């Protein structure tokens, strides 16, 4: 029952925002009473925290599995690019603003994940890519990992949500492309393009 509630909450929060969806809405969609949902979760704050905590944990496990592969660097880049695309396609941009404003504990969890998991993951990918000859050997992985995270964070600025000249998704795609072509060797560029063409 707990898993079912979390699955519904994740879907509804992503699509409609955190504030618009009530505990009653989730109970109704799960086919349970409001009393039952409160037996599983103390309040909405706990449900929001657990919903996003689970999503971040799943992301971390997926990233770890790919990097554990013998090569895995280009596959990792393709996977993270696809993951971002899928998230942006289903994520209501208001969710992040609402979490920042009304659920500071969850926002802090996002920031910790960003530094402890995402930055570390990018550093590991870059270092592995350097040893395999995909990335320029002289680049500073820590600096570039933080730069990439800052890029993603800046792109999520509310001013980009309602632009008419390009979408949030196309902005992320262009930024990733620009970032990668700045650190690729020719070997890395060719391997990346081959993977792109085979998808």
TORPA-4810 file (N, C-alpha, C, O; in nm, 3 decimals):
<nodes>
NODE_1_0.083_-0.121_0.000_0.000_0.000_0.000_0.086_0.127_0.000_0.058_0.223_-0.071_X
NODE_2_0.193_0.124_0.082_0.284_0.238_0.090_0.347_0.266_-0.047_0.355_0.382_-0.089_X
NODE_3_0.391_0.161_-0.116_0.451_0.177_-0.249_0.351_0.235_-0.349_0.386_0.319_-0.432_X
NODE_4_0.228_0.188_-0.340_0.123_0.237_-0.430_0.097_0.386_-0.407_0.084_0.462_-0.503_X
NODE_5_0.091_0.426_-0.281_0.069_0.567_-0.248_0.183_0.652_-0.302_0.160_0.757_-0.362_X
NODE_6_0.308_0.606_-0.281_0.425_0.681_-0.328_0.427_0.692_-0.481_0.464_0.796_-0.535_X
NODE_7_0.388_0.586_-0.547_0.385_0.587_-0.695_0.284_0.688_-0.746_0.313_0.764_-0.839_X
NODE_8_0.165_0.690_-0.686_0.060_0.785_-0.726_0.102_0.928_-0.692_0.084_1.019_-0.772_X
NODE_9_0.159_0.945_-0.573_0.203_1.079_-0.532_0.309_1.133_-0.627_0.303_1.250_-0.667_X
NODE_10_0.405_1.050_-0.664_0.511_1.091_-0.756_0.454_1.138_-0.889_0.493_1.241_-0.943_X
NODE_11_0.361_1.061_-0.941_0.298_1.091_-1.070_0.219_1.222_-1.062_0.229_1.307_-1.151_X
NODE_12_0.140_1.237_-0.957_0.054_1.354_-0.942_0.134_1.481_-0.912_0.107_1.587_-0.970_X
NODE_13_0.232_1.471_-0.823_0.314_1.588_-0.791_0.389_1.638_-0.914_0.395_1.758_-0.940_X
NODE_14_0.446_1.544_-0.990_0.523_1.581_-1.110_0.436_1.650_-1.213_0.479_1.745_-1.278_X
NODE_15_0.313_1.601_-1.226_0.224_1.651_-1.331_0.154_1.782_-1.292_0.142_1.873_-1.374_X
NODE_16_0.108_1.789_-1.167_0.022_1.902_-1.129_0.083_1.997_-1.026_0.026_2.101_-0.995_X
NODE_17_0.200_1.960_-0.972_0.259_2.042_-0.868_0.227_1.985_-0.730_0.135_1.905_-0.715_X
NODE_18_0.303_2.027_-0.632_0.289_1.971_-0.498_0.171_2.032_-0.423_0.101_1.962_-0.349_X
NODE_19_0.148_2.159_-0.441_0.042_2.226_-0.365_-0.098_2.192_-0.416_-0.193_2.186_-0.338_X
NODE_20_-0.109_2.170_-0.546_-0.242_2.145_-0.603_-0.299_2.008_-0.564_-0.420_1.990_-0.562_X
NODE_21_-0.212_1.915_-0.533_-0.255_1.778_-0.501_-0.267_1.762_-0.349_-0.171_1.788_-0.275_X
NODE_22_-0.382_1.720_-0.305_-0.407_1.703_-0.161_-0.393_1.556_-0.122_-0.389_1.467_-0.207_X
NODE_23_-0.387_1.533_0.009_-0.385_1.395_0.060_-0.514_1.323_0.020_-0.513_1.203_-0.006_X
NODE_24_-0.624_1.397_0.017_-0.753_1.340_-0.024_-0.749_1.293_-0.169_-0.802_1.188_-0.203_X
NODE_25_-0.684_1.374_-0.255_-0.671_1.337_-0.397_-0.596_1.204_-0.411_-0.638_1.116_-0.485_X
NODE_26_-0.485_1.192_-0.339_-0.402_1.071_-0.349_-0.477_0.950_-0.292_-0.471_0.841_-0.349_X
NODE_27_-0.546_0.970_-0.181_-0.625_0.860_-0.121_-0.731_0.812_-0.221_-0.751_0.692_-0.239_X
NODE_28_-0.800_0.908_-0.284_-0.904_0.872_-0.382_-0.846_0.796_-0.500_-0.901_0.694_-0.542_X
NODE_29_-0.735_0.843_-0.553_-0.671_0.776_-0.668_-0.617_0.639_-0.631_-0.610_0.550_-0.716_X
NODE_30_-0.579_0.621_-0.504_-0.528_0.492_-0.458_-0.641_0.397_-0.419_-0.619_0.278_-0.394_X
NODE_31_-0.762_0.452_-0.415_-0.878_0.369_-0.379_-0.881_0.334_-0.231_-0.927_0.227_-0.192_X
NODE_32_-0.831_0.427_-0.149_-0.829_0.404_-0.004_-0.892_0.525_0.067_-0.917_0.628_0.005_X
NODE_33_-0.915_0.510_0.196_-0.971_0.621_0.273_-0.860_0.717_0.315_-0.742_0.682_0.314_X
NODE_34_-0.899_0.837_0.351_-0.802_0.937_0.399_-0.735_0.885_0.527_-0.618_0.912_0.552_X
NODE_35_-0.811_0.812_0.606_-0.758_0.758_0.732_-0.642_0.663_0.704_-0.541_0.663_0.774_X
NODE_36_-0.658_0.581_0.600_-0.554_0.483_0.564_-0.425_0.552_0.523_-0.316_0.508_0.561_X
NODE_37_-0.437_0.659_0.444_-0.315_0.728_0.399_-0.241_0.789_0.518_-0.118_0.794_0.519_X
NODE_38_-0.316_0.836_0.618_-0.253_0.895_0.736_-0.196_0.790_0.831_-0.117_0.821_0.920_X
NODE_39_-0.235_0.666_0.811_-0.172_0.556_0.885_-0.032_0.527_0.829_0.057_0.481_0.901_X
NODE_40_-0.016_0.554_0.700_0.113_0.531_0.633_0.205_0.653_0.643_0.327_0.639_0.657_X
NODE_41_0.147_0.772_0.635_0.226_0.896_0.636_0.166_0.993_0.736_0.045_1.019_0.736_X
NODE_42_0.251_1.047_0.821_0.207_1.137_0.929_0.134_1.260_0.873_0.031_1.301_0.926_X
NODE_43_0.190_1.317_0.766_0.130_1.436_0.705_0.182_1.449_0.562_0.261_1.367_0.514_X
NODE_44_0.138_1.553_0.495_0.177_1.573_0.355_0.326_1.599_0.343_0.389_1.555_0.247_X
NODE_45_0.384_1.668_0.440_0.527_1.697_0.438_0.608_1.568_0.433_0.705_1.558_0.358_X
NODE_46_0.567_1.469_0.512_0.637_1.340_0.512_0.619_1.268_0.379_0.713_1.206_0.328_X
NODE_47_0.499_1.276_0.322_0.473_1.212_0.193_0.557_1.276_0.083_0.615_1.205_0.000_X
NODE_48_0.565_1.409_0.081_0.646_1.479_-0.019_0.793_1.440_-0.005_0.861_1.411_-0.104_X
NODE_49_0.842_1.439_0.120_0.981_1.403_0.147_1.012_1.262_0.097_1.112_1.240_0.030_X
NODE_50_0.927_1.166_0.131_0.951_1.026_0.091_0.937_1.007_-0.059_1.012_0.929_-0.118_X
NODE_51_0.845_1.076_-0.121_0.824_1.065_-0.266_0.950_1.105_-0.342_0.996_1.033_-0.430_X
NODE_52_1.004_1.221_-0.308_1.121_1.271_-0.380_1.250_1.200_-0.336_1.343_1.186_-0.415_X
NODE_53_1.254_1.157_-0.211_1.368_1.080_-0.162_1.380_0.949_-0.241_1.490_0.908_-0.278_X
NODE_54_1.267_0.884_-0.266_1.264_0.759_-0.342_1.309_0.783_-0.486_1.386_0.704_-0.542_X
NODE_55_1.261_0.891_-0.547_1.299_0.924_-0.685_1.449_0.946_-0.696_1.512_0.899_-0.791_X
NODE_56_1.507_1.018_-0.600_1.651_1.044_-0.602_1.731_0.915_-0.582_1.835_0.895_-0.644_X
NODE_57_1.681_0.829_-0.493_1.749_0.701_-0.468_1.750_0.614_-0.594_1.850_0.552_-0.626_X
NODE_58_1.638_0.611_-0.665_1.628_0.534_-0.790_1.724_0.589_-0.895_1.787_0.513_-0.968_X
NODE_59_1.733_0.722_-0.903_1.827_0.785_-0.998_1.970_0.745_-0.965_2.048_0.711_-1.055_X
NODE_60_2.004_0.750_-0.838_2.141_0.717_-0.796_2.175_0.572_-0.830_2.285_0.545_-0.880_X
NODE_61_2.083_0.480_-0.804_2.108_0.339_-0.834_2.126_0.317_-0.984_2.212_0.239_-1.025_X
NODE_62_2.044_0.385_-1.065_2.055_0.372_-1.211_2.189_0.423_-1.260_2.253_0.360_-1.345_X
NODE_63_2.232_0.538_-1.209_2.361_0.595_-1.250_2.477_0.504_-1.211_2.570_0.485_-1.289_X
NODE_64_2.471_0.448_-1.090_2.578_0.360_-1.042_2.591_0.235_-1.129_2.703_0.192_-1.159_X
NODE_65_2.478_0.178_-1.169_2.480_0.055_-1.250_2.549_0.078_-1.384_2.627_-0.006_-1.429_X
NODE_66_2.521_0.191_-1.446_2.579_0.218_-1.578_2.729_0.239_-1.569_2.805_0.190_-1.652_X
NODE_67_2.773_0.313_-1.467_2.916_0.342_-1.456_2.997_0.219_-1.416_3.118_0.215_-1.435_X
NODE_68_2.928_0.118_-1.360_2.997_-0.006_-1.322_3.031_-0.092_-1.443_3.110_-0.186_-1.433_X
NODE_69_2.972_-0.061_-1.559_3.001_-0.138_-1.679_3.148_-0.118_-1.717_3.211_-0.020_-1.677_X
NODE_70_3.201_-0.212_-1.795_3.344_-0.211_-1.829_3.387_-0.078_-1.890_3.490_-0.022_-1.851_X
NODE_71_3.310_-0.026_-1.986_3.338_0.105_-2.042_3.240_0.201_-1.976_3.276_0.273_-1.884_X
NODE_72_3.119_0.202_-2.023_3.011_0.272_-1.956_3.006_0.423_-1.967_2.904_0.483_-1.932_X
NODE_73_3.112_0.487_-2.015_3.116_0.633_-2.014_3.016_0.693_-2.113_2.933_0.776_-2.075_X
NODE_74_3.023_0.652_-2.238_2.931_0.706_-2.339_2.788_0.662_-2.308_2.693_0.739_-2.325_X
NODE_75_2.773_0.535_-2.263_2.640_0.486_-2.225_2.582_0.570_-2.112_2.463_0.600_-2.110_X
NODE_76_2.667_0.608_-2.019_2.626_0.691_-1.906_2.576_0.828_-1.955_2.473_0.878_-1.911_X
NODE_77_2.651_0.886_-2.048_2.611_1.016_-2.104_2.476_1.006_-2.175_2.390_1.094_-2.160_X
NODE_78_2.457_0.899_-2.252_2.332_0.879_-2.325_2.216_0.858_-2.227_2.107_0.912_-2.245_X
NODE_79_2.243_0.780_-2.122_2.139_0.751_-2.023_2.098_0.877_-1.948_1.979_0.904_-1.932_X
NODE_80_2.196_0.954_-1.901_2.162_1.075_-1.824_2.090_1.177_-1.913_1.999_1.246_-1.867_X
NODE_81_2.129_1.185_-2.038_2.062_1.275_-2.132_1.916_1.232_-2.149_1.825_1.316_-2.147_X
NODE_82_1.895_1.101_-2.165_1.758_1.050_-2.181_1.676_1.069_-2.053_1.557_1.101_-2.058_X
NODE_83_1.742_1.050_-1.938_1.674_1.064_-1.809_1.627_1.208_-1.790_1.515_1.232_-1.745_X
NODE_84_1.713_1.305_-1.824_1.677_1.446_-1.812_1.561_1.478_-1.905_1.467_1.548_-1.867_X
NODE_85_1.568_1.427_-2.029_1.460_1.452_-2.126_1.326_1.400_-2.074_1.225_1.469_-2.081_X
NODE_86_1.328_1.277_-2.021_1.205_1.215_-1.970_1.149_1.293_-1.851_1.029_1.314_-1.839_X
NODE_87_1.240_1.335_-1.763_1.196_1.411_-1.646_1.133_1.544_-1.687_1.027_1.582_-1.636_X
NODE_88_1.198_1.614_-1.779_1.148_1.744_-1.821_1.017_1.732_-1.898_0.933_1.823_-1.895_X
NODE_89_1.000_1.620_-1.968_0.878_1.599_-2.045_0.757_1.580_-1.954_0.644_1.610_-1.993_X
NODE_90_0.780_1.530_-1.832_0.668_1.500_-1.742_0.663_1.591_-1.619_0.567_1.585_-1.542_X
NODE_91_0.766_1.674_-1.600_0.773_1.754_-1.479_0.710_1.891_-1.497_0.745_1.965_-1.589_X
NODE_92_0.617_1.924_-1.408_0.560_2.058_-1.404_0.665_2.149_-1.339_0.702_2.126_-1.224_X
NODE_93_0.714_2.251_-1.410_0.821_2.335_-1.356_0.788_2.398_-1.220_0.877_2.430_-1.142_X
NODE_94_0.658_2.415_-1.193_0.617_2.475_-1.066_0.657_2.390_-0.947_0.669_2.441_-0.835_X
NODE_95_0.677_2.260_-0.969_0.711_2.170_-0.859_0.835_2.219_-0.785_0.834_2.226_-0.662_X
NODE_96_0.939_2.254_-0.858_1.064_2.296_-0.795_1.047_2.427_-0.718_1.103_2.444_-0.610_X
NODE_97_0.970_2.519_-0.774_0.944_2.645_-0.704_0.866_2.622_-0.576_0.895_2.681_-0.472_X
NODE_98_0.767_2.535_-0.584_0.684_2.506_-0.466_0.764_2.437_-0.357_0.749_2.467_-0.239_X
NODE_99_0.849_2.345_-0.398_0.931_2.275_-0.299_1.027_2.373_-0.231_1.045_2.369_-0.109_X
NODE_100_1.088_2.459_-0.311_1.182_2.556_-0.256_1.112_2.648_-0.155_1.170_2.683_-0.052_X
NODE_101_0.989_2.687_-0.185_0.917_2.783_-0.102_0.847_2.720_0.019_0.850_2.774_0.129_X
NODE_102_0.785_2.603_-0.004_0.696_2.547_0.099_0.751_2.421_0.168_0.701_2.382_0.274_X
NODE_103_0.852_2.358_0.108_0.907_2.235_0.167_1.060_2.246_0.174_1.130_2.174_0.104_X
NODE_104_1.111_2.336_0.259_1.256_2.362_0.264_1.340_2.238_0.296_1.454_2.227_0.252_X
NODE_105_1.284_2.144_0.373_1.360_2.022_0.406_1.384_1.939_0.281_1.491_1.881_0.263_X
NODE_106_1.284_1.934_0.194_1.297_1.859_0.068_1.395_1.931_-0.024_1.476_1.868_-0.091_X
NODE_107_1.388_2.064_-0.026_1.480_2.142_-0.109_1.625_2.120_-0.065_1.715_2.110_-0.148_X
NODE_108_1.644_2.115_0.067_1.778_2.090_0.121_1.826_1.951_0.080_1.944_1.931_0.051_X
NODE_109_1.733_1.854_0.079_1.767_1.719_0.035_1.812_1.720_-0.112_1.907_1.651_-0.148_X
NODE_110_1.743_1.798_-0.197_1.782_1.812_-0.337_1.923_1.869_-0.349_2.004_1.819_-0.427_X
NODE_111_1.951_1.973_-0.270_2.082_2.037_-0.277_2.194_1.943_-0.231_2.303_1.941_-0.288_X
NODE_112_2.166_1.864_-0.127_2.264_1.766_-0.080_2.288_1.659_-0.186_2.401_1.616_-0.208_X
NODE_113_2.180_1.616_-0.251_2.190_1.516_-0.357_2.274_1.570_-0.472_2.358_1.501_-0.530_X
NODE_114_2.249_1.696_-0.504_2.320_1.763_-0.613_2.471_1.761_-0.587_2.550_1.728_-0.676_X
NODE_115_2.511_1.796_-0.465_2.653_1.802_-0.432_2.715_1.664_-0.406_2.823_1.634_-0.456_X
NODE_116_2.645_1.582_-0.330_2.703_1.454_-0.286_2.692_1.343_-0.390_2.774_1.251_-0.392_X
NODE_117_2.591_1.351_-0.475_2.569_1.243_-0.573_2.598_1.289_-0.715_2.679_1.228_-0.785_X
NODE_118_2.532_1.397_-0.759_2.545_1.440_-0.899_2.687_1.487_-0.930_2.747_1.445_-1.029_X
NODE_119_2.741_1.575_-0.847_2.877_1.625_-0.872_2.977_1.509_-0.868_3.063_1.499_-0.955_X
NODE_120_2.964_1.423_-0.767_3.053_1.306_-0.755_3.041_1.216_-0.877_3.141_1.166_-0.928_X
NODE_121_2.918_1.195_-0.922_2.893_1.109_-1.039_2.960_1.167_-1.164_3.024_1.095_-1.240_X
NODE_122_2.943_1.299_-1.185_3.003_1.362_-1.303_3.156_1.356_-1.295_3.222_1.331_-1.396_X
NODE_123_3.212_1.379_-1.176_3.357_1.369_-1.159_3.404_1.229_-1.196_3.503_1.214_-1.268_X
NODE_124_3.334_1.127_-1.147_3.372_0.987_-1.177_3.365_0.957_-1.326_3.453_0.890_-1.381_X
NODE_125_3.260_1.005_-1.391_3.244_0.984_-1.536_3.358_1.052_-1.613_3.417_0.993_-1.703_X
NODE_126_3.387_1.177_-1.575_3.493_1.250_-1.644_3.628_1.182_-1.625_3.704_1.165_-1.720_X
NODE_127_3.659_1.142_-1.501_3.788_1.077_-1.474_3.800_0.945_-1.550_3.905_0.913_-1.605_X
NODE_128_3.691_0.869_-1.552_3.693_0.742_-1.626_3.708_0.768_-1.775_3.781_0.697_-1.845_X
NODE_129_3.638_0.871_-1.824_3.646_0.908_-1.965_3.785_0.955_-2.004_3.829_0.932_-2.117_X
NODE_130_3.853_1.022_-1.912_3.991_1.066_-1.938_4.083_0.946_-1.954_4.167_0.943_-2.044_X
NODE_131_4.067_0.846_-1.866_4.156_0.728_-1.874_4.129_0.647_-2.001_4.218_0.580_-2.052_X
NODE_132_4.005_0.654_-2.052_3.970_0.579_-2.173_3.996_0.660_-2.301_3.976_0.610_-2.411_X
NODE_133_4.039_0.785_-2.283_4.072_0.867_-2.400_3.953_0.939_-2.461_3.963_0.991_-2.572_X
NODE_134_3.839_0.942_-2.391_3.719_1.010_-2.444_3.720_1.160_-2.414_3.666_1.240_-2.491_X
NODE_135_3.782_1.198_-2.302_3.784_1.337_-2.260_3.927_1.390_-2.255_4.022_1.315_-2.233_X
NODE_136_3.942_1.520_-2.276_4.074_1.582_-2.275_4.142_1.559_-2.140_4.082_1.584_-2.036_X
NODE_137_4.266_1.513_-2.140_4.333_1.474_-2.015_4.363_1.590_-1.921_4.381_1.569_-1.801_X
NODE_138_4.369_1.713_-1.974_4.411_1.825_-1.890_4.296_1.890_-1.813_4.320_1.976_-1.728_X
NODE_139_4.172_1.850_-1.840_4.058_1.919_-1.777_4.048_1.884_-1.629_4.086_1.775_-1.586_X
NODE_140_3.995_1.979_-1.551_3.974_1.963_-1.407_3.832_1.910_-1.385_3.735_1.983_-1.400_X
NODE_141_3.822_1.782_-1.349_3.692_1.716_-1.338_3.602_1.782_-1.234_3.482_1.797_-1.257_X
NODE_142_3.659_1.821_-1.120_3.576_1.881_-1.012_3.518_2.015_-1.054_3.401_2.044_-1.029_X
NODE_143_3.600_2.096_-1.119_3.554_2.227_-1.166_3.443_2.209_-1.269_3.340_2.276_-1.262_X
NODE_144_3.465_2.121_-1.364_3.367_2.100_-1.470_3.238_2.036_-1.419_3.130_2.067_-1.468_X
NODE_145_3.250_1.947_-1.322_3.130_1.884_-1.264_3.043_1.989_-1.197_2.921_1.989_-1.213_X
NODE_146_3.105_2.078_-1.121_3.029_2.186_-1.055_2.972_2.284_-1.157_2.862_2.336_-1.139_X
NODE_147_3.048_2.309_-1.263_3.001_2.398_-1.369_2.877_2.340_-1.437_2.781_2.411_-1.466_X
NODE_148_2.881_2.209_-1.461_2.767_2.142_-1.525_2.643_2.146_-1.437_2.532_2.170_-1.485_X
NODE_149_2.661_2.124_-1.307_2.548_2.130_-1.214_2.492_2.272_-1.207_2.370_2.291_-1.200_X
NODE_150_2.579_2.371_-1.210_2.535_2.512_-1.210_2.457_2.544_-1.337_2.361_2.621_-1.334_X
NODE_151_2.499_2.486_-1.449_2.428_2.503_-1.577_2.285_2.453_-1.565_2.190_2.522_-1.602_X
NODE_152_2.271_2.332_-1.513_2.139_2.269_-1.500_2.051_2.352_-1.406_1.934_2.376_-1.435_X
NODE_153_2.109_2.395_-1.295_2.035_2.475_-1.196_1.989_2.607_-1.259_1.874_2.648_-1.240_X
NODE_154_2.078_2.672_-1.333_2.043_2.800_-1.397_1.932_2.782_-1.499_1.846_2.869_-1.515_X
NODE_155_1.933_2.670_-1.569_1.831_2.644_-1.671_1.693_2.628_-1.610_1.591_2.651_-1.676_X
NODE_156_1.690_2.587_-1.482_1.561_2.568_-1.415_1.506_2.699_-1.358_1.406_2.698_-1.286_X
NODE_157_1.570_2.810_-1.391_1.520_2.941_-1.349_1.379_2.963_-1.404_1.356_2.936_-1.522_X
NODE_158_1.286_3.009_-1.323_1.147_3.027_-1.368_1.131_3.112_-1.494_1.033_3.095_-1.567_X
NODE_159_1.225_3.202_-1.522_1.214_3.285_-1.641_1.222_3.204_-1.770_1.183_3.251_-1.876_X
NODE_160_1.275_3.080_-1.760_1.286_2.996_-1.879_1.162_2.909_-1.904_1.153_2.843_-2.007_X
NODE_161_1.067_2.909_-1.810_0.953_2.817_-1.819_0.857_2.851_-1.933_0.803_2.762_-1.998_X
NODE_162_0.836_2.979_-1.955_0.732_3.019_-2.050_0.786_3.092_-2.172_0.720_3.179_-2.228_X
NODE_163_0.905_3.055_-2.213_0.965_3.118_-2.331_0.893_3.069_-2.457_0.848_2.954_-2.465_X
NODE_164_0.885_3.157_-2.555_0.822_3.121_-2.682_0.924_3.079_-2.787_0.891_3.009_-2.882_X
NODE_165_1.052_3.121_-2.769_1.152_3.095_-2.872_1.217_2.957_-2.858_1.268_2.904_-2.957_X
NODE_166_1.216_2.898_-2.739_1.266_2.761_-2.722_1.210_2.702_-2.593_1.168_2.775_-2.502_X
NODE_167_1.209_2.569_-2.586_1.154_2.501_-2.469_1.263_2.473_-2.367_1.382_2.480_-2.398_X
NODE_168_1.221_2.441_-2.246_1.314_2.405_-2.139_1.393_2.281_-2.179_1.512_2.270_-2.149_X
NODE_169_1.327_2.188_-2.248_1.392_2.066_-2.293_1.502_2.096_-2.394_1.613_2.044_-2.383_X
NODE_170_1.472_2.179_-2.493_1.572_2.211_-2.596_1.690_2.288_-2.535_1.803_2.275_-2.581_X
NODE_171_1.662_2.369_-2.432_1.770_2.440_-2.363_1.867_2.341_-2.298_1.988_2.356_-2.310_X
NODE_172_1.813_2.240_-2.231_1.897_2.139_-2.166_1.977_2.058_-2.268_2.094_2.028_-2.246_X
NODE_173_1.913_2.022_-2.377_1.980_1.945_-2.482_2.098_2.024_-2.539_2.207_1.970_-2.555_X
NODE_174_2.075_2.153_-2.569_2.181_2.238_-2.624_2.296_2.256_-2.524_2.413_2.253_-2.562_X
NODE_175_2.261_2.276_-2.396_2.365_2.295_-2.294_2.450_2.170_-2.278_2.573_2.179_-2.267_X
NODE_176_2.386_2.052_-2.277_2.461_1.927_-2.265_2.554_1.910_-2.384_2.670_1.873_-2.368_X
NODE_177_2.502_1.936_-2.504_2.581_1.922_-2.626_2.703_2.015_-2.621_2.814_1.974_-2.655_X
NODE_178_2.681_2.137_-2.580_2.790_2.235_-2.570_2.894_2.190_-2.467_3.014_2.199_-2.492_X
NODE_179_2.847_2.143_-2.353_2.937_2.097_-2.246_3.023_1.980_-2.294_3.145_1.981_-2.277_X
NODE_180_2.960_1.881_-2.353_3.032_1.760_-2.395_3.134_1.790_-2.504_3.247_1.740_-2.498_X
NODE_181_3.096_1.870_-2.602_3.190_1.898_-2.712_3.307_1.985_-2.666_3.408_1.997_-2.735_X
NODE_182_3.292_2.045_-2.548_3.403_2.121_-2.491_3.505_2.032_-2.421_3.619_2.074_-2.402_X
NODE_183_3.465_1.910_-2.382_3.557_1.823_-2.309_3.598_1.697_-2.387_3.691_1.627_-2.349_X
NODE_184_3.527_1.668_-2.496_3.560_1.550_-2.576_3.696_1.560_-2.644_3.741_1.668_-2.682_X
NODE_185_3.761_1.445_-2.658_3.869_1.429_-2.755_3.800_1.390_-2.885_3.678_1.371_-2.887_X
NODE_186_3.874_1.376_-2.992_3.813_1.332_-3.117_3.756_1.191_-3.103_3.650_1.160_-3.158_X
NODE_187_3.826_1.106_-3.029_3.778_0.969_-3.004_3.643_0.972_-2.931_3.551_0.900_-2.967_X
NODE_188_3.633_1.057_-2.829_3.509_1.067_-2.753_3.396_1.122_-2.837_3.283_1.074_-2.828_X
NODE_189_3.427_1.222_-2.920_3.325_1.283_-3.005_3.270_1.181_-3.104_3.149_1.171_-3.124_X
NODE_190_3.359_1.106_-3.167_3.316_1.006_-3.265_3.233_0.895_-3.200_3.133_0.850_-3.255_X
NODE_191_3.277_0.850_-3.082_3.203_0.744_-3.012_3.064_0.792_-2.972_2.966_0.718_-2.984_X
NODE_192_3.056_0.916_-2.925_2.927_0.975_-2.884_2.833_0.988_-3.004_2.715_0.955_-2.994_X
NODE_193_2.886_1.035_-3.116_2.804_1.050_-3.237_2.756_0.915_-3.289_2.643_0.903_-3.336_X
NODE_194_2.842_0.813_-3.280_2.802_0.678_-3.322_2.688_0.624_-3.235_2.593_0.563_-3.285_X
NODE_195_2.698_0.648_-3.104_2.592_0.605_-3.012_2.463_0.679_-3.042_2.355_0.620_-3.041_X
NODE_196_2.474_0.809_-3.069_2.354_0.889_-3.100_2.285_0.839_-3.226_2.162_0.830_-3.231_X
NODE_197_2.365_0.807_-3.327_2.309_0.761_-3.455_2.247_0.621_-3.444_2.160_0.586_-3.523_X
NODE_198_2.293_0.543_-3.348_2.242_0.406_-3.335_2.117_0.399_-3.247_2.053_0.294_-3.240_X
NODE_199_2.083_0.510_-3.180_1.966_0.511_-3.091_1.839_0.527_-3.175_1.729_0.530_-3.120_X
</nodes>
